[in-house]
C-alpha cells in the first residue's frame, strides 16, 4: 500500500468516527471540500503542512494518518446525507 492510500483510508475512517462531513473538515482545515474528497480517494499527494492542519482539525496526531489500516476491517459506513437536526 502506498502512502497516499494509507492516508486516504485513515483520513476517511477518522473523519467518519468523529461524525464530520467532508465540508466541516474542509472548513476546519482551511481547504476546499473537493480537495478533502480527492484526498480520501487517493487522488492527491498532500503536503506535510496540510496533513498537519487535517490532523489538528480531527484532533489526532499527524502520525495517526500514517497507520497501517487493518486489512480485515470493513470500510466505514458513509455519514447520512443532508443537514444534521438543529443545523442552520
N, C-alpha and C positions, 0 to 999 in steps of 0.2 A: 504494500500500500504506500503510495506516495504521500508526501506531506500535505498537499492540498486536500486530498481525500480524507486524511485524518482530521484536519482542521474542519472540513465541511461536516463530517459526521458528529464531531464533538460540539461544534457550534450549534447545530440544529438540535441535538439532544439536550444540551444545557438550556437553550432558549425555550424549548417546549417544557422542560421540567419546571422552569420559572414562569410558565404561562405568559410569556411575552410574545407579542406578534412581531413579525419582521419589521413592521413600521415603528413600533415602540423601541425596539432595539436600535434601529437606524437613527432615530431621533436622539436617543441617549448616547450613542457613539459618534454622532455628528457625521453620518454617512447616508447616502441615498438608499432607500428601501430596495431598489432593484439591485444595488451592489450587494446587499446582505443576501438577497435571493441567489445571486450569482456565486457568492462565496459558498453557500450551502449546496450548490450544485457543482462545486469544484471548477468553476469557470475562470476564476481569478486567482492571482497569486498575491495575497495581501502583504503589505509592509509590516514590519515589526511594530511601528507606531500604531497602525490600525488595529493589529491584534491586541495591543495593549489597551486601546480605547474600548474594544469589544469586550475584553475580559473585565475591565473596570465596570462597564455597563451591566455585565452579567454577574458582578460581584464574585468573580473567581480569579484565581491566579492564572497568569498567561500560560503557565505550563499545563493547565487542565485542557487547553485546546490542542495539545500535542499528545495526549494519552492514546495508547493503542486501544481502539474500540473492541469490545467483546464480540468476537465473530459470531457467537451463538445468540446474541441479544437481538430481540425483534426491533424493527425500525419503530421509532416513536410515532404515536398517532398524531396526526396534524391537529392543530387547535381548531375549534369551531370558527366558522366564518362569521363576519359581522361584528357589530359593536357589542361590547360587554354591557350587561344590565347596569344602568346608572351612568353610563358614559355619555358625554355630550356629543 
